[in-house]
Amino acid sequence: MNVFYITGTSSGLGMALAEELLKNEDNHVVGISRNCELSHPNYVHKQVDLTDEVSTGKVRFGDHFKADKVFLINNAGTLGEIGYHGELDVSELADAYKLNLVAPAILINNFLNAYKDKEAEKIILNISSGASVAPYPGWGMYCATKAGLNMLTEVVKEEAEINDIKAFSIQAIAPGIVESPMQEKIRSTPKEKFDMVERFIEMKETGLLQTPEETAKMLVGHINSSNYNDPFVDLRELIASK
Ligand SMILES: NC(=O)c1ccc[n+]([C@@H]2O[C@H](COP(=O)([O-])OP(=O)(O)OC[C@H]3O[C@@H](n4cnc5c(N)ncnc54)[C@H](OP(=O)(O)O)[C@@H]3O)[C@@H](O)[C@H]2O)c1
């Protein structure tokens, strides 16, 4: 039996991933987001606003005595406000950092606290982005937090080696460009706030976007391959290289 704690299961990639995993009756999913959109005998939802660090810290990781593998998939994310520094809303700025970086750090801390001495295989996957390794003017909140998530992944990987945590893996994964509410938001941004907007409109028009469902299938294939050696992988490149 495998247990997956996944943030952001009410939309886009997180929802498609939960649905794909639930096709296998050995998999149990605990979804974490403000809204609940899924109903399945193996699905439990925790309604949490992940910009609230107190609520995030209270997310309980259960004992799951029969689990062979326990996963934490930090998927919930936001672009935050698209625009240039000097013109940004402070509260939106802080919330984007909390959702994209503070919440994953809290959940990783509490996941390891709960499971570090357990025999079950322990896997943390942090959904990152190509924007974690390239600057996109107008996406400061997004690029900085995703770069931070990559570094957090590397630090936790090294800490686990120092602490000799058995059967543990952690990896940051850039999933590709996925058609979701996030992409709709990008395409509807005025050019004054995001100079590259036309490129994203063109990608949609030329059919270059992945659907959440095909991305979820790719991700589950990756999970089944247990190829967690590299701290950061680009899912499309990884699959193309096979
Ligand atoms: N779409 C892309 O092209 C793309 C590309 C690269 C990487 N990614 C990454 O893939 C992940 C999923 O993206 P997506 O496109 O599927 O996004 P999405 O459709 O916008 O979904 C975002 C999810 O995050 C949850 N969320 C947002 N604010 C939250 C909050 N305050 N508390 C708890 N949950 C919250 C939402 O749930 P509620 O609103 O119900 O809370 C929703 O389930 C993100 O980490 C994103 O950075 C996406």
The ligand as a Gaussian input file, in Angstrom:
#p B3LYP/6-31G(d) Opt

LIG

0 1
 N        0.859000      25.026000     -15.285000
 C        2.127000      25.069000     -15.700000
 O        2.422000      25.359000     -16.867000
 C        3.236000      24.731000     -14.753000
 C        4.538000      24.681000     -15.248000
 C        5.583000      24.369000     -14.393000
 C        5.303000      24.094000     -13.064000
 N        4.033000      24.138000     -12.597000
 C        3.795000      23.858000     -11.191000
 O        2.864000      22.789000     -11.064000
 C        2.123000      22.950000      -9.854000
 C        0.645000      22.869000     -10.158000
 O        0.318000      23.929000     -11.045000
 P       -1.087000      24.019000     -11.799000
 O       -0.812000      24.689000     -13.079000
 O       -1.754000      22.698000     -11.781000
 O       -1.833000      25.079000     -10.850000
 P       -3.369000      25.360000     -10.582000
 O       -4.245000      24.651000     -11.552000
 O       -3.463000      26.842000     -10.477000
 O       -3.603000      24.692000      -9.146000
 C       -3.018000      25.203000      -8.013000
 C       -3.411000      24.325000      -6.831000
 O       -2.806000      24.933000      -5.677000
 C       -3.788000      25.095000      -4.684000
 N       -3.600000      26.301000      -3.894000
 C       -3.487000      27.577000      -4.354000
 N       -3.436000      28.430000      -3.321000
 C       -3.542000      27.651000      -2.188000
 C       -3.570000      27.952000      -0.812000
 N       -3.494000      29.211000      -0.359000
 N       -3.684000      26.943000       0.063000
 C       -3.784000      25.654000      -0.365000
 N       -3.743000      25.312000      -1.667000
 C       -3.639000      26.310000      -2.557000
 C       -5.106000      25.232000      -5.419000
 O       -6.157000      24.810000      -4.557000
 P       -7.224000      25.762000      -3.849000
 O       -7.417000      26.962000      -4.713000
 O       -8.418000      24.864000      -3.711000
 O       -6.627000      26.065000      -2.509000
 C       -4.905000      24.281000      -6.590000
 O       -5.316000      22.985000      -6.231000
 C        2.557000      24.295000      -9.260000
 O        3.529000      24.116000      -8.268000
 C        3.163000      25.022000     -10.450000
 O        4.123000      25.982000     -10.051000
 C        2.983000      24.433000     -13.411000

